[in-house]
Amino acid sequence: MNNLTADQTKPQYHPQVFDPHDMTDAKQISLPDYPAESEGPKSSERWEKETKFLVEKMLTELNLAPGQWVLDYGCGAGRIAKALCEKKLFVIGVELTENMRKYAIEYVNDPQRFICVSPEMFAELVNTGLRVDAACSVWCVHHCPDPDQVYRAIRGGMKFNAKFFNVNNRKTRVIPTMGTEFRWIEDEINIWRIADAYFGLCNTIIFPPDLDPKERFIIRTYMRTIVPEAKD
């Protein structure tokens, strides 16, 4: 007999899926095989080609120069952070789990240019006056239970007129849940509409077909300006 109540069986947000056991796990979580894996690149290919593509676009879109500070919100195992540090930038990574933060620090391997903190610690740094020159968030917001809160946190840590490079699904959220079984749930929350309430849109970039044959992904560059909807 199943004695679970309706509330107990209802799928709940399952952040444990982002908690790696080792470096290999951390890389796979940060950048898994393309959705419907037979139709697109595997994790290792994405790690090499997609990282290069994104960082090249990021350097141009954000007008980054050596010595500037960049926020990498949801930095995962540190693939973007490492590439930015190699360009002589300083990077603050923000990650949910202690294990992922540990592996990001290990992978980037540049204590002079990279630090990785929890969302709570980042909020404390912002409260004490931290403001970065630019920000990015790659494959993060569309997996979060509260996109509004994430965009507000990112905006709060940016200098006025700083730019924000955001990579997500084209429209909707896809979040990990656990009820009677684990599954990813795609809902109707439009993360881009929420982003538009906090930032001024500058540009939209489409992924090349070899990296996104099913046209599922998109990049948008924003600026931290004064927008009526923003809740500072």
ABEGO torsion letter per residue (X at the ends): XBABBAAAABBBBBAAAABBABAAAAAAAABBBBBGAAABBBAAAAAAAAAAAAAAAAAAAAGBBBGBBBBBBGAEAGAAAAAAAAAGBBBBBBBABAAAAAAAAAAAGBAAABBBBBAAAAAAAAAAGBBBABBBBBGAAAABABAAAAAAAAAAABBBGBBBBBBBBAABBBBBBBBABBBBBBBABBAAAAAAAABBBABBBBBBAAABAAGABBBBBBBBBBBAABBX
